[in-house]
Amino acid sequence: MRLAVYCDFISEGIHPLQLIVQPESGELDWSEVLYLPLSGPFEPFEAEQFGDLTGVSVLLEDLIVNRKDPEKIGIRLSQISARHPEADIALFILQIADVEEVLGYRWEQVNLSN
């Protein structure tokens, strides 16, 4: 699974805006919750790297907190597959503001890999 972060300059510096998730083919069980580590490292997001892959927005109501590991956030895959039946989804796009709201804190520091 590939995790990337889209960052942009806002007022005083670079801030993360979106978390991009690209699972491997066949990696997902659409009836389960996909838990993502938030500790990184994350690749910097470059739109041209993802080409014409089909991506979907992960909505606030799709996100849950992992009570056993607060450094992970969950995506309810069944809700996404219900909204996008028959879609060949290759990317998930999470808004950092939604992740912060679910977790209850600001996620300012992002560990980007080079």
MDAnalysis code that builds the backbone (N, CA, C; Angstrom):
import MDAnalysis as mda
import numpy as np

u = mda.Universe.empty(342, n_residues=114, atom_resindex=np.repeat(np.arange(114), 3), trajectory=True)
u.add_TopologyAttr("name", ["N", "CA", "C"] * 114)
u.add_TopologyAttr("resid", np.arange(1, 115))
u.add_TopologyAttr("resname", ["MET", "ARG", "LEU", "ALA", "VAL", "TYR", "CYS", "ASP", "PHE", "ILE", "SER", "GLU", "GLY", "ILE", "HIS", "PRO", "LEU", "GLN", "LEU", "ILE", "VAL", "GLN", "PRO", "GLU", "SER", "GLY", "GLU", "LEU", "ASP", "TRP", "SER", "GLU", "VAL", "LEU", "TYR", "LEU", "PRO", "LEU", "SER", "GLY", "PRO", "PHE", "GLU", "PRO", "PHE", "GLU", "ALA", "GLU", "GLN", "PHE", "GLY", "ASP", "LEU", "THR", "GLY", "VAL", "SER", "VAL", "LEU", "LEU", "GLU", "ASP", "LEU", "ILE", "VAL", "ASN", "ARG", "LYS", "ASP", "PRO", "GLU", "LYS", "ILE", "GLY", "ILE", "ARG", "LEU", "SER", "GLN", "ILE", "SER", "ALA", "ARG", "HIS", "PRO", "GLU", "ALA", "ASP", "ILE", "ALA", "LEU", "PHE", "ILE", "LEU", "GLN", "ILE", "ALA", "ASP", "VAL", "GLU", "GLU", "VAL", "LEU", "GLY", "TYR", "ARG", "TRP", "GLU", "GLN", "VAL", "ASN", "LEU", "SER", "ASN"])
u.atoms.positions = np.array([
    [0.835, -1.165, 0.000],
    [0.000, 0.000, 0.000],
    [0.890, 1.241, 0.000],
    [0.509, 2.158, -0.819],
    [1.273, 3.399, -0.952],
    [0.503, 4.535, -0.272],
    [1.183, 5.291, 0.581],
    [0.598, 6.444, 1.251],
    [1.355, 7.692, 0.816],
    [0.615, 8.681, 0.360],
    [1.223, 9.933, -0.080],
    [0.444, 11.097, 0.533],
    [1.107, 12.228, 0.665],
    [0.469, 13.416, 1.227],
    [0.622, 14.570, 0.251],
    [-0.510, 15.230, 0.004],
    [-0.486, 16.463, -0.791],
    [-0.381, 17.625, 0.184],
    [0.659, 18.424, 0.010],
    [0.892, 19.592, 0.860],
    [0.873, 20.851, -0.001],
    [0.550, 21.967, 0.633],
    [0.557, 23.243, -0.073],
    [0.953, 24.332, 0.912],
    [1.426, 25.437, 0.373],
    [1.826, 26.572, 1.191],
    [0.569, 27.333, 1.619],
    [0.402, 27.482, 2.922],
    [-0.722, 28.243, 3.470],
    [-0.156, 29.210, 4.503],
    [-0.398, 30.466, 4.327],
    [0.036, 31.580, 5.180],
    [1.494, 31.484, 5.602],
    [1.825, 30.701, 6.593],
    [3.182, 30.725, 7.141],
    [4.052, 29.526, 6.784],
    [3.530, 28.590, 6.023],
    [4.355, 27.436, 5.701],
    [3.594, 26.358, 4.947],
    [4.294, 25.242, 4.765],
    [3.730, 24.101, 4.050],
    [2.887, 23.286, 5.031],
    [1.658, 22.954, 4.615],
    [0.747, 22.182, 5.456],
    [0.156, 21.026, 4.653],
    [-0.073, 19.878, 5.326],
    [-0.710, 18.756, 4.641],
    [-2.194, 19.044, 4.421],
    [-2.691, 18.752, 3.228],
    [-4.101, 18.980, 2.910],
    [-4.859, 17.686, 2.634],
    [-4.187, 16.726, 1.977],
    [-4.850, 15.471, 1.630],
    [-3.904, 14.299, 1.839],
    [-4.482, 13.192, 2.277],
    [-3.769, 11.928, 2.366],
    [-4.279, 11.061, 1.224],
    [-3.369, 10.569, 0.405],
    [-3.708, 9.751, -0.755],
    [-3.275, 8.316, -0.455],
    [-4.199, 7.370, -0.633],
    [-3.933, 5.961, -0.359],
    [-4.106, 5.183, -1.655],
    [-3.083, 4.421, -2.012],
    [-3.142, 3.581, -3.201],
    [-2.862, 2.136, -2.787],
    [-3.933, 1.345, -2.606],
    [-3.729, -0.060, -2.234],
    [-3.260, -0.885, -3.430],
    [-2.645, -2.008, -3.134],
    [-2.259, -2.957, -4.180],
    [-3.513, -3.657, -4.702],
    [-3.465, -4.116, -5.911],
    [-4.584, -4.851, -6.510],
    [-4.894, -6.092, -5.677],
    [-6.161, -6.272, -5.311],
    [-6.580, -7.428, -4.534],
    [-6.262, -7.360, -3.057],
    [-5.708, -6.263, -2.587],
    [-5.278, -6.128, -1.197],
    [-6.440, -5.886, -0.231],
    [-7.553, -5.340, -0.720],
    [-8.629, -4.905, 0.163],
    [-9.721, -5.944, 0.318],
    [-10.246, -6.026, 1.528],
    [-11.471, -6.770, 1.805],
    [-12.535, -5.698, 2.014],
    [-13.426, -5.541, 1.051],
    [-14.395, -4.443, 1.042],
    [-15.440, -4.555, 2.135],
    [-15.463, -5.655, 2.865],
    [-16.389, -5.788, 3.985],
    [-15.750, -5.375, 5.307],
    [-14.474, -5.048, 5.275],
    [-13.724, -4.724, 6.488],
    [-13.436, -3.222, 6.584],
    [-12.778, -2.866, 7.678],
    [-12.274, -1.504, 7.865],
    [-10.791, -1.518, 7.516],
    [-10.360, -0.565, 6.712],
    [-8.951, -0.423, 6.355],
    [-8.323, 0.562, 7.331],
    [-7.349, 0.096, 8.117],
    [-6.669, 0.973, 9.073],
    [-5.361, 1.463, 8.477],
    [-5.139, 2.756, 8.614],
    [-3.951, 3.400, 8.052],
    [-3.089, 3.969, 9.164],
    [-1.774, 3.745, 9.092],
    [-0.877, 4.370, 10.061],
    [-0.723, 5.854, 9.732],
    [-0.726, 6.676, 10.753],
    [-0.577, 8.117, 10.538],
    [0.795, 8.622, 10.952],
    [1.695, 7.708, 11.254],
    [3.024, 8.108, 11.701],
    [4.018, 8.235, 10.549],
    [3.623, 7.809, 9.337],
    [4.491, 7.947, 8.172],
    [5.568, 6.885, 8.152],
    [6.550, 7.006, 7.303],
    [6.757, 8.145, 6.401],
    [5.776, 8.124, 5.236],
    [5.493, 9.305, 4.734],
    [4.608, 9.465, 3.591],
    [5.405, 10.012, 2.418],
    [5.020, 9.565, 1.230],
    [5.624, 10.122, 0.027],
    [4.982, 11.470, -0.254],
    [5.736, 12.399, -0.817],
    [5.083, 13.632, -1.279],
    [4.196, 13.301, -2.472],
    [3.026, 13.914, -2.542],
    [2.084, 13.642, -3.621],
    [2.421, 14.479, -4.839],
    [2.529, 13.816, -5.958],
    [2.689, 14.469, -7.250],
    [1.598, 13.911, -8.147],
    [0.680, 14.756, -8.588],
    [-0.501, 14.303, -9.331],
    [-0.149, 13.448, -10.544],
    [0.914, 13.791, -11.240],
    [1.265, 13.049, -12.452],
    [1.699, 11.609, -12.169],
    [2.093, 11.298, -10.945],
    [2.485, 9.931, -10.596],
    [1.287, 8.978, -10.596],
    [0.102, 9.505, -10.382],
    [-1.071, 8.658, -10.266],
    [-1.848, 8.548, -11.569],
    [-1.481, 9.312, -12.576],
    [-2.061, 9.182, -13.905],
    [-3.573, 9.234, -13.942],
    [-4.165, 8.267, -14.635],
    [-5.611, 8.226, -14.842],
    [-6.310, 7.236, -13.913],
    [-5.730, 6.969, -12.761],
    [-6.338, 6.016, -11.837],
    [-7.651, 6.571, -11.280],
    [-8.609, 5.682, -11.035],
    [-9.889, 6.090, -10.473],
    [-9.738, 6.312, -8.973],
    [-10.050, 7.514, -8.544],
    [-9.966, 7.859, -7.138],
    [-11.314, 8.250, -6.584],
    [-11.514, 8.022, -5.287],
    [-12.746, 8.411, -4.619],
    [-12.409, 9.197, -3.363],
    [-13.293, 10.122, -3.044],
    [-13.156, 10.870, -1.798],
    [-13.652, 10.013, -0.645],
    [-12.884, 10.012, 0.419],
    [-13.308, 9.362, 1.653],
    [-13.985, 10.452, 2.475],
    [-15.253, 10.244, 2.778],
    [-16.027, 11.240, 3.501],
    [-15.806, 11.129, 5.007],
    [-16.136, 12.180, 5.705],
    [-15.987, 12.206, 7.160],
    [-16.689, 11.005, 7.802],
    [-17.889, 10.685, 7.318],
    [-18.637, 9.569, 7.911],
    [-18.051, 8.198, 7.576],
    [-17.069, 8.139, 6.677],
    [-16.382, 6.885, 6.363],
    [-15.247, 6.597, 7.335],
    [-14.849, 7.590, 8.121],
    [-13.674, 7.481, 8.979],
    [-14.044, 7.076, 10.399],
    [-13.202, 6.236, 10.993],
    [-13.361, 5.856, 12.394],
    [-11.996, 5.837, 13.069],
    [-12.006, 5.966, 14.382],
    [-10.780, 5.926, 15.171],
    [-10.494, 4.479, 15.554],
    [-9.235, 4.105, 15.498],
    [-8.817, 2.797, 15.976],
    [-8.553, 2.930, 17.476],
    [-9.448, 2.407, 18.292],
    [-9.343, 2.542, 19.756],
    [-8.105, 1.842, 20.317],
    [-7.662, 0.765, 19.659],
    [-6.496, 0.028, 20.142],
    [-5.191, 0.718, 19.783],
    [-5.197, 1.484, 18.701],
    [-3.984, 2.164, 18.237],
    [-4.353, 3.553, 17.734],
    [-4.251, 4.570, 18.588],
    [-4.677, 5.923, 18.201],
    [-3.829, 6.561, 17.096],
    [-2.765, 5.903, 16.677],
    [-1.953, 6.404, 15.570],
    [-2.435, 5.863, 14.230],
    [-3.615, 5.246, 14.247],
    [-4.213, 4.723, 13.009],
    [-5.641, 5.237, 12.891],
    [-6.051, 5.440, 11.653],
    [-7.434, 5.821, 11.373],
    [-8.015, 4.787, 10.430],
    [-9.294, 4.522, 10.585],
    [-9.935, 3.503, 9.775],
    [-10.852, 4.092, 8.719],
    [-10.940, 3.379, 7.595],
    [-11.860, 3.729, 6.518],
    [-12.849, 2.578, 6.396],
    [-14.132, 2.887, 6.501],
    [-15.183, 1.877, 6.330],
    [-15.343, 1.606, 4.825],
    [-14.685, 0.575, 4.365],
    [-14.679, 0.268, 2.934],
    [-16.063, -0.106, 2.418],
    [-16.888, -0.726, 3.246],
    [-18.223, -1.131, 2.792],
    [-19.074, 0.079, 2.415],
    [-18.916, 1.189, 3.118],
    [-19.666, 2.400, 2.788],
    [-19.221, 2.968, 1.443],
    [-17.928, 2.913, 1.186],
    [-17.405, 3.421, -0.082],
    [-17.861, 2.533, -1.241],
    [-17.791, 1.221, -1.052],
    [-18.222, 0.326, -2.134],
    [-19.726, 0.451, -2.389],
    [-20.508, 0.772, -1.372],
    [-21.951, 0.974, -1.561],
    [-22.226, 2.245, -2.370],
    [-21.404, 3.271, -2.179],
    [-21.571, 4.512, -2.939],
    [-21.068, 4.390, -4.369],
    [-20.097, 3.514, -4.581],
    [-19.452, 3.372, -5.895],
    [-19.462, 1.915, -6.346],
    [-20.654, 1.332, -6.519],
    [-20.698, -0.076, -6.947],
    [-20.099, -0.230, -8.346],
    [-19.397, -1.312, -8.514],
    [-18.800, -1.654, -9.809],
    [-17.604, -0.779, -10.202],
    [-17.243, 0.190, -9.385],
    [-16.098, 1.055, -9.716],
    [-14.790, 0.316, -9.427],
    [-13.815, 0.519, -10.270],
    [-12.481, -0.054, -10.070],
    [-11.635, 1.003, -9.360],
    [-11.809, 1.098, -8.051],
    [-11.186, 2.156, -7.254],
    [-9.722, 1.837, -7.017],
    [-8.863, 2.788, -7.379],
    [-7.426, 2.608, -7.211],
    [-6.819, 3.570, -6.198],
    [-7.534, 4.654, -5.882],
    [-7.035, 5.661, -4.949],
    [-8.134, 6.095, -3.991],
    [-7.755, 6.329, -2.752],
    [-8.636, 6.934, -1.767],
    [-8.041, 8.284, -1.399],
    [-8.886, 9.308, -1.340],
    [-8.416, 10.661, -1.025],
    [-9.098, 11.111, 0.260],
    [-8.301, 11.315, 1.298],
    [-8.805, 11.761, 2.587],
    [-8.404, 13.211, 2.796],
    [-9.334, 14.027, 3.227],
    [-9.029, 15.405, 3.579],
    [-8.406, 15.401, 4.977],
    [-7.277, 16.061, 5.130],
    [-6.603, 16.112, 6.428],
    [-7.515, 16.741, 7.479],
    [-8.307, 17.726, 7.105],
    [-9.238, 18.350, 8.053],
    [-10.219, 17.319, 8.613],
    [-10.668, 16.372, 7.780],
    [-11.567, 15.318, 8.255],
    [-10.843, 14.371, 9.205],
    [-9.614, 14.016, 8.864],
    [-8.816, 13.144, 9.730],
    [-8.618, 13.812, 11.089],
    [-8.296, 15.102, 11.075],
    [-8.095, 15.833, 12.327],
    [-9.373, 15.887, 13.152],
    [-10.501, 16.074, 12.498],
    [-11.770, 16.134, 13.221],
    [-12.079, 14.806, 13.898],
    [-11.866, 13.708, 13.198],
    [-12.138, 12.389, 13.761],
    [-11.184, 12.087, 14.912],
    [-9.916, 12.447, 14.738],
    [-8.922, 12.161, 15.771],
    [-8.980, 13.144, 16.934],
    [-9.519, 14.333, 16.682],
    [-9.636, 15.322, 17.742],
    [-8.375, 16.116, 18.010],
    [-7.461, 16.161, 17.039],
    [-6.260, 16.991, 17.199],
    [-5.738, 17.412, 15.835],
    [-4.858, 18.401, 15.855],
    [-4.259, 18.896, 14.617],
    [-3.083, 18.007, 14.230],
    [-3.002, 17.700, 12.961],
    [-1.982, 16.805, 12.420],
    [-1.005, 17.651, 11.597],
    [-0.199, 18.464, 12.304],
    [0.670, 19.428, 11.639],
    [1.951, 18.789, 11.102],
    [2.536, 17.925, 11.877],
    [3.824, 17.359, 11.492],
    [3.612, 16.129, 10.630],
    [4.108, 16.183, 9.416],
    [4.003, 15.052, 8.499],
    [5.405, 14.591, 8.175],
    [5.639, 13.302, 8.334],
    [6.935, 12.712, 8.046],
    [6.955, 12.294, 6.584],
    [7.561, 13.118, 5.731],
    [7.633, 12.812, 4.296],
    [8.940, 12.095, 4.006],
    [8.836, 11.034, 3.207],
    [10.043, 10.347, 2.764],
    [10.582, 11.062, 1.531],
    [11.818, 10.880, 1.257],
    [12.422, 11.526, 0.061],
    [12.478, 10.592, -1.084],
])
